[in-house]
Amino acid sequence: MDHTLHGCKRSQQRGIPPLVVDLLLQFGAREHAAEGLEILFFDNRSRKRLQAYAGGLIGKLNEQLDTYAVVAGGKVVTVGTRYKRIKHAQ
């Protein structure tokens, strides 16, 4: 998946490695946000899938798993670190 220029900048500024963004895109839970936007994040279920895939590597990435990404039109718009729960749409 491609990144916008803004997404690349924010990833660098916030110290989020590309590996974590790739894992987020592959294993992360998806929550629909505004029209055409999706928020990807690691919930308990996606963390378990990642644990089964990565094994011992997950311990080294554990502090990076509070990451989220906003995706629109097949591109990563921005990434950041979650400090609050993501509210689920009803």
N, C-alpha and C positions, 0 to 999 in steps of 0.2 A: 504494500500500500504506500502511496506517495505521501509526502509531507508538504504542507504549504511552507513558505518562507517564514511565516509567523510561528508555525509549529516547530520548525528547526531551531529558531532563535530561542523560543521558550524552553525547549528541551535542554539546550546548552546552558542557558541562564539559570535554570533550576536544578542542574546537575543530574538529570535523568538520562541514564545511558540508553543508547539505541536498542540494546538487548532487551531491556525491560519493556520498552515500547513494543517491540516485536512480540514478546511473550504476552503482553496485554492484548494485542490484536489477535493473537492465536487462541488464547485461553480465557480472556476476560469476559465478564458478564456484560450484557448490553442493556441499556435503559434508554428508551426514546425520550428525547428532550423536546425542544422547540421543533417546528416544522423542518424536516430534513436533517436534523441533528441527532446524533447518538452519543451517549456517554459510555465509555468502556472503563471498567474497574474490576478489581479482584474482590469477589465475595468469597464466602466459605467454600462453596461448591467449586469455583474456578481455582481456588488455592489448592484444593485436593487434587484436581486434575493436573495442575502444574506440578504438585508433589510427585504424582505417579510418573510424570514425564521426565522431570529433572532430577529426581532423587535427592542426593546430598547437596546439589548445587543450590537448592531452595534455601538452605540455611544461610548461605552467603548473600542471597538476594532478599532476605526477609525484611530488612528495613526499607527496601525499595518497593514493597508490595502495596503501599498506600498511594499508589500512583493512579491517576485517571487520565483519559484522553478523550477529547471531543472530536468526533469524526463527522464530516459532511461531504457528500458527493464522492466517497471513496478516497478522501484525503484527510490526514490528521491535521486538524486546525490548530489545536493547542494541547499541551500536556501540563500536568501539575501534580501536586501532592494533596491528597484529601486530608482535611482536618475535621470534617463533619460527615455524618452519614449521608448517602445519596438517597433522596426521597423517591420512592417508586410511584410511577404514574398509576392511576386507578381507572 
